Amino acid sequence: MEQKINLTRAEFGWVMANKVKAWSFVQIWDANATSVIVEIQHVQPNSTRANVFMDLLGRLQKHPLQYDFEVQQVLGLTDQECQADADLSRAVSALSTAIVEFQSIYQGVSMTTTLGGKQKASQLLYANLNRYLRDVLGDRTPKAFGEAAERAAREGFTIVKTDPFDEVRPHHSPSEISDTAALSLDRLKAMRTGGGPDLALQVDCHGSFNVDTAAVIEEKLRELGVTWFEDPVREREMPGATAKVAATSEVPVSVGGDSYGESVFSKMANWGVKYTMQDVMRCGGVGVAARSGQQLANRGIQISCHSPFGPLQNLVSAHAHAATPNPHALEHSVWENDWRAELLDPPEQVQGGQLIFPGGVGSGASINWNTLERVGGVRWTP
């Protein structure tokens, strides 16, 4: 039987991953003085999100928790409330993932096992080039895109993702979209040339299109052999638009990177999408990611967790994949710094486009606080 977890206190850590983006973590203790560390999105010293987290932790302290979904139940929060409030969704997700990690430790099993799967040796990755090109290199020329694709292929990645549509917005019309997106398409053409014919190209659109312009651009993507059409439209602003795009698109559509709750992902099964992108730091935690992924797999939809963040979130997401039938490749952000691997203990291992599971109980790894502080990170207790 699962252990009853009495959460007691927390301490945060934060570090700049590159010139623009940061990673943050929270170490949480229970009444047995056992602790776990999970990655939490965008928590800085004296931030509102840190205060929200500590408030929720305080409300949970008198309630022993056995399952991850009890976090939201005890707090009396609905999926709609969490979806509408980023501070709530990130805090609840971190606390819920912590419960899964605690249970794995107390049962002496891998997180994959706790989530209902069988342990695996590795997880196929795709290289996310967005942060490297935008935040590290700061170069949006087709040449830079092509060289990045070539480098990724050389390092053993068989799939890459990029967000080339800088100049495109939803208000553009079908008559002007080809000209507006010309430079964007040149970036993709350079990636096809640089990465070679066998490199799978995935495209992240950030909701840049409307239904009509998405149809025009989808044909262009198809000609370039693109295999993934992520967030072509802004579903919350244009309800029903995703289903309309997916109904005519031959390029598989992916959605869900900023969605919360199992009920929301269940609805996506009716949209005609091929992939759902549960983010364990946003969706309600790793338990929500795994359970919704398992349910959607029965309808032919593949999980592909949204994971362009730090190595601990990436590893936890890999466990969600391992617990889900027929997952797609897992997102992995590349080349943001030269110390990413050492931030984990044991260090992260990526070989030939595969994330190697470290073994052991729980996620199998923790944060190396010495590395975090060595590269300018800080730790604090609110």
C-alpha positions as CSV (number, residue, x, y, z in Angstrom):
1,M,0.0,0.0,0.0
2,E,1.2,3.5,-0.8
3,Q,2.8,5.5,2.0
4,K,0.9,8.5,3.5
5,I,3.0,11.6,2.7
6,N,3.0,14.5,5.2
7,L,4.6,17.4,3.4
8,T,6.4,19.8,5.8
9,R,8.8,22.4,4.2
10,A,10.5,23.4,0.9
11,E,13.6,25.1,-0.4
12,F,14.1,26.5,-3.9
13,G,16.9,26.7,-6.4
14,W,17.3,28.9,-9.5
15,V,19.9,29.2,-12.2
16,M,20.2,31.0,-15.5
17,A,20.3,28.3,-18.3
18,N,21.4,30.8,-20.9
19,K,21.3,34.6,-21.4
20,V,17.5,34.7,-21.4
21,K,16.0,31.6,-19.8
22,A,16.3,30.2,-16.3
23,W,15.6,26.8,-14.7
24,S,14.2,26.5,-11.2
25,F,13.7,23.6,-8.7
26,V,12.1,22.9,-5.4
27,Q,13.2,20.5,-2.7
28,I,10.3,19.3,-0.6
29,W,10.5,17.4,2.7
30,D,8.0,15.2,4.5
31,A,7.5,14.4,8.1
32,N,10.1,11.5,7.9
33,A,12.8,14.0,6.9
34,T,12.9,12.4,3.5
35,S,13.1,14.9,0.6
36,V,12.6,15.0,-3.1
37,I,13.5,17.6,-5.8
38,V,11.3,18.5,-8.7
39,E,11.7,21.1,-11.4
40,I,9.2,23.9,-11.3
41,Q,8.7,26.5,-14.0
42,H,9.7,30.2,-13.5
43,V,10.2,30.5,-9.7
44,Q,12.7,33.3,-8.7
45,P,13.5,34.7,-5.3
46,N,10.7,36.8,-3.9
47,S,8.4,35.9,-6.8
48,T,4.7,35.6,-6.6
49,R,4.9,32.0,-7.8
50,A,7.1,31.0,-4.9
51,N,4.6,32.6,-2.5
52,V,1.7,30.7,-4.1
53,F,3.6,27.5,-3.8
54,M,4.4,28.0,-0.1
55,D,0.7,28.9,0.5
56,L,-0.5,25.7,-1.1
57,L,2.2,23.7,0.8
58,G,1.0,25.2,4.0
59,R,-2.6,24.2,3.2
60,L,-1.5,20.6,2.5
61,Q,0.5,20.1,5.7
62,K,-2.4,18.9,7.8
63,H,-3.5,16.4,5.1
64,P,-1.5,13.2,4.6
65,L,-1.4,12.5,0.8
66,Q,-1.4,9.0,-0.7
67,Y,-1.9,9.8,-4.4
68,D,-0.7,12.7,-6.6
69,F,-4.3,13.6,-7.7
70,E,-5.2,14.2,-4.0
71,V,-3.1,17.5,-4.1
72,Q,-5.7,19.2,-6.3
73,Q,-8.6,17.6,-4.5
74,V,-7.5,18.6,-1.0
75,L,-6.8,22.2,-2.2
76,G,-10.3,22.3,-3.7
77,L,-9.2,23.5,-7.1
78,T,-10.8,22.8,-10.4
79,D,-9.0,22.1,-13.7
80,Q,-10.5,25.4,-15.0
81,E,-9.1,27.4,-12.1
82,C,-5.6,25.9,-12.6
83,Q,-5.7,26.4,-16.4
84,A,-6.6,30.0,-15.9
85,D,-3.8,30.7,-13.3
86,A,-0.3,29.9,-14.3
87,D,1.0,30.2,-10.7
88,L,-1.6,27.7,-9.5
89,S,-1.0,25.2,-12.4
90,R,2.8,25.3,-11.9
91,A,2.6,24.9,-8.1
92,V,0.1,22.1,-8.2
93,S,2.0,20.3,-10.9
94,A,5.2,20.4,-8.8
95,L,3.5,19.2,-5.7
96,S,1.7,16.4,-7.5
97,T,4.9,15.2,-9.2
98,A,6.6,15.3,-5.8
99,I,4.0,12.9,-4.4
100,V,4.8,10.4,-7.2
101,E,8.5,10.8,-6.5
102,F,7.9,10.2,-2.7
103,Q,5.8,7.1,-3.4
104,S,8.5,5.7,-5.8
105,I,11.2,6.2,-3.1
106,Y,9.1,4.6,-0.3
107,Q,8.2,1.6,-2.6
108,G,11.8,1.3,-3.8
109,V,10.8,1.4,-7.5
110,S,11.4,3.5,-10.6
111,M,9.0,6.3,-11.3
112,T,8.1,4.5,-14.5
113,T,6.8,1.6,-12.3
114,T,4.8,3.9,-10.1
115,L,3.2,5.4,-13.2
116,G,2.1,1.9,-14.4
117,G,4.9,1.2,-16.9
118,K,7.9,-1.0,-17.3
119,Q,11.4,0.3,-16.9
120,K,13.3,1.0,-20.1
121,A,17.0,1.6,-20.9
122,S,16.5,4.8,-22.9
123,Q,14.1,7.2,-24.5
124,L,14.3,8.6,-28.1
125,L,14.7,12.3,-28.1
126,Y,14.2,15.1,-30.6
127,A,16.4,18.1,-30.5
128,N,14.6,21.4,-29.8
129,L,16.7,24.1,-31.5
130,N,14.5,27.0,-30.5
131,R,16.4,28.3,-27.4
132,Y,19.8,27.8,-29.0
133,L,18.9,29.7,-32.1
134,R,16.9,32.5,-30.4
135,D,18.5,32.9,-26.9
136,V,22.1,31.6,-27.3
137,L,23.1,32.2,-30.8
138,G,20.7,35.1,-31.5
139,D,20.9,34.3,-35.2
140,R,17.6,33.9,-37.2
141,T,19.2,33.6,-40.6
142,P,18.5,30.5,-42.8
143,K,22.3,29.8,-42.6
144,A,22.1,29.5,-38.8
145,F,19.1,27.2,-39.0
146,G,20.8,25.0,-41.6
147,E,24.0,24.7,-39.6
148,A,22.1,23.8,-36.4
149,A,20.2,21.0,-38.2
150,E,23.5,19.7,-39.6
151,R,25.1,19.8,-36.1
152,A,22.1,17.9,-34.6
153,A,22.3,15.2,-37.2
154,R,26.0,14.9,-36.7
155,E,25.4,14.3,-32.9
156,G,23.0,11.5,-33.7
157,F,19.6,13.2,-33.5
158,T,17.2,11.8,-36.1
159,I,14.4,14.4,-35.4
160,V,14.7,18.2,-34.8
161,K,12.2,20.9,-34.0
162,T,12.3,24.6,-34.7
163,D,10.0,27.7,-34.6
164,P,10.7,29.5,-37.9
165,F,7.6,31.7,-38.3
166,D,8.9,34.9,-36.7
167,E,7.2,37.2,-39.2
168,V,3.8,35.5,-39.3
169,R,0.7,36.5,-37.3
170,P,-2.9,35.1,-37.2
171,H,-4.3,38.3,-38.8
172,H,-2.5,37.6,-42.1
173,S,-4.7,36.6,-45.0
174,P,-4.3,33.6,-47.3
175,S,-3.3,35.9,-50.2
176,E,-0.4,37.3,-48.3
177,I,0.8,34.4,-46.2
178,S,3.2,32.9,-48.8
179,D,5.1,36.2,-49.1
180,T,5.0,36.9,-45.4
181,A,6.3,33.4,-44.6
182,A,8.9,33.3,-47.3
183,L,11.9,33.8,-44.9
184,S,10.4,31.3,-42.5
185,L,10.3,28.7,-45.3
186,D,13.8,29.6,-46.3
187,R,14.9,28.7,-42.8
188,L,13.2,25.3,-43.1
189,K,14.7,24.7,-46.6
190,A,18.2,25.4,-45.1
191,M,17.5,22.9,-42.4
192,R,16.5,20.3,-44.9
193,T,19.7,20.9,-46.9
194,G,21.9,21.0,-43.7
195,G,20.3,18.0,-42.0
196,G,19.9,15.9,-45.0
197,P,16.9,14.0,-46.4
198,D,16.6,11.5,-43.5
199,L,16.3,14.1,-40.7
200,A,12.7,14.5,-39.6
201,L,11.7,18.2,-39.3
202,Q,9.1,19.3,-36.7
203,V,7.7,22.8,-36.8
204,D,6.5,24.8,-33.8
205,C,4.1,27.5,-34.9
206,H,3.2,29.2,-31.6
207,G,-0.3,29.8,-32.9
208,S,0.9,32.0,-35.8
209,F,-1.9,31.0,-38.3
210,N,-5.6,31.1,-38.7
211,V,-7.5,28.2,-40.2
212,D,-7.2,29.5,-43.8
213,T,-3.5,30.4,-43.7
214,A,-2.7,27.1,-41.9
215,A,-4.1,25.3,-44.9
216,V,-1.9,27.3,-47.2
217,I,1.3,26.8,-45.2
218,E,0.6,23.1,-44.6
219,E,1.1,22.4,-48.3
220,K,4.5,24.1,-48.1
221,L,5.5,22.1,-45.1
222,R,4.4,18.9,-46.8
223,E,6.7,19.7,-49.7
224,L,9.6,20.0,-47.3
225,G,8.8,16.7,-45.7
226,V,7.8,18.2,-42.3
227,T,6.4,15.6,-40.0
228,W,4.9,17.7,-37.2
229,F,2.6,20.8,-37.2
230,E,2.6,22.2,-33.6
231,D,0.1,24.7,-32.4
232,P,-0.8,26.1,-35.9
233,V,-3.7,28.1,-34.4
234,R,-4.5,29.7,-31.0
235,E,-7.2,27.3,-29.8
236,R,-8.3,29.3,-26.8
237,E,-8.8,32.4,-28.9
238,M,-10.4,30.5,-31.8
239,P,-12.3,27.5,-30.3
240,G,-12.6,24.7,-32.8
241,A,-9.9,25.9,-35.0
242,T,-7.5,23.1,-34.3
243,A,-10.0,20.5,-35.3
244,K,-10.6,22.3,-38.6
245,V,-6.9,22.4,-39.3
246,A,-6.3,18.8,-38.4
247,A,-9.3,17.7,-40.6
248,T,-7.5,18.8,-43.8
249,S,-3.8,18.6,-42.8
250,E,-1.7,15.7,-44.0
251,V,1.1,16.9,-41.7
252,P,0.3,15.5,-38.2
253,V,-0.9,18.1,-35.8
254,S,0.4,18.4,-32.2
255,V,-1.1,20.4,-29.3
256,G,-1.3,20.7,-25.5
257,G,2.0,22.1,-24.3
258,D,0.3,24.7,-22.1
259,S,-2.8,22.7,-21.1
260,Y,-3.9,21.5,-17.7
261,G,-5.9,18.5,-16.5
262,E,-6.8,15.1,-17.7
263,S,-10.2,16.3,-18.8
264,V,-8.7,18.8,-21.2
265,F,-6.4,16.2,-22.8
266,S,-9.3,13.8,-23.2
267,K,-11.2,16.4,-25.3
268,M,-8.2,16.7,-27.6
269,A,-8.9,13.1,-28.8
270,N,-11.9,14.6,-30.7
271,W,-9.8,17.2,-32.5
272,G,-8.1,14.9,-34.9
273,V,-4.6,15.5,-33.6
274,K,-1.8,13.0,-33.7
275,Y,0.3,14.1,-30.7
276,T,-0.5,15.7,-27.3
277,M,2.3,17.6,-25.5
278,Q,1.7,17.1,-21.8
279,D,4.1,19.3,-19.8
280,V,4.7,17.8,-16.4
281,M,5.4,21.3,-15.0
282,R,2.1,22.7,-16.3
283,C,-0.4,19.9,-16.9
284,G,-1.0,18.8,-13.3
285,G,2.2,16.8,-12.8
286,V,3.7,13.6,-14.1
287,G,0.8,11.5,-13.0
288,V,-1.6,13.5,-15.2
289,A,0.8,13.3,-18.1
290,A,1.1,9.5,-17.8
291,R,-2.6,8.8,-17.2
292,S,-3.8,11.0,-20.0
293,G,-1.2,9.6,-22.3
294,Q,-2.3,6.1,-21.5
295,Q,-6.0,7.0,-22.2
296,L,-5.2,8.7,-25.5
297,A,-3.0,5.9,-26.7
298,N,-6.2,3.8,-26.8
299,R,-7.4,6.2,-29.5
300,G,-4.2,6.2,-31.5
301,I,-2.8,9.5,-30.2
302,Q,0.9,9.6,-29.1
303,I,2.2,11.4,-26.1
304,S,5.2,13.7,-26.7
305,C,5.8,15.7,-23.6
306,H,6.5,19.4,-23.9
307,S,10.0,19.6,-22.4
308,P,12.3,22.4,-23.6
309,F,13.5,23.0,-20.0
310,G,16.0,21.6,-17.6
311,P,17.4,18.1,-17.3
312,L,15.3,17.0,-14.3
313,Q,12.0,17.9,-16.0
314,N,13.3,16.1,-19.1
315,L,14.0,12.9,-17.1
316,V,10.7,13.0,-15.3
317,S,9.0,13.4,-18.7
318,A,10.9,10.4,-20.0
319,H,9.3,8.3,-17.2
320,A,5.9,9.5,-18.4
321,H,6.8,8.3,-21.9
322,A,8.0,5.0,-20.6
323,A,4.7,4.5,-18.8
324,T,2.7,5.2,-21.9
325,P,2.1,2.8,-24.9
326,N,3.7,3.9,-28.2
327,P,5.0,7.4,-27.2
328,H,6.6,9.7,-29.7
329,A,10.1,11.1,-29.3
330,L,10.7,13.4,-26.3
331,E,11.6,17.0,-26.6
332,H,15.2,17.9,-25.5
333,S,16.6,21.4,-25.6
334,V,20.2,21.5,-26.9
335,W,23.3,23.6,-26.5
336,E,22.1,26.1,-24.0
337,N,25.2,25.8,-21.8
338,D,28.1,23.4,-21.2
339,W,27.1,22.3,-17.7
340,R,23.6,20.9,-18.2
341,A,24.6,17.3,-17.8
342,E,26.5,18.0,-14.5
343,L,23.4,19.7,-13.0
344,L,22.0,16.2,-12.4
345,D,23.4,13.6,-10.0
346,P,24.2,11.2,-11.6
347,P,24.9,13.3,-14.7
348,E,22.5,13.3,-17.6
349,Q,23.5,10.9,-20.4
350,V,22.4,11.6,-24.0
351,Q,23.9,9.2,-26.5
352,G,23.0,9.0,-30.2
353,G,19.8,11.0,-29.8
354,Q,18.7,8.8,-26.8
355,L,18.2,9.8,-23.2
356,I,19.7,7.0,-21.0
357,F,17.7,6.3,-17.9
358,P,20.0,6.4,-14.8
359,G,18.2,3.5,-13.1
360,G,17.6,3.5,-9.3
361,V,14.4,4.5,-7.5
362,G,12.1,7.4,-8.4
363,S,13.3,9.5,-11.3
364,G,16.8,8.1,-10.6
365,A,18.5,11.5,-10.4
366,S,18.6,14.6,-8.3
367,I,20.0,18.2,-8.6
368,N,23.6,18.6,-7.9
369,W,23.5,21.8,-5.8
370,N,27.2,22.3,-6.0
371,T,27.0,22.5,-9.8
372,L,24.1,24.9,-9.6
373,E,25.9,27.3,-7.2
374,R,29.2,26.9,-9.2
375,V,27.5,28.3,-12.3
376,G,25.9,31.2,-10.5
377,G,22.6,29.7,-9.2
378,V,21.1,30.4,-5.9
379,R,19.2,28.5,-3.2
380,W,16.7,30.1,-0.8
381,T,14.0,29.3,1.7
382,P,10.9,31.6,1.5
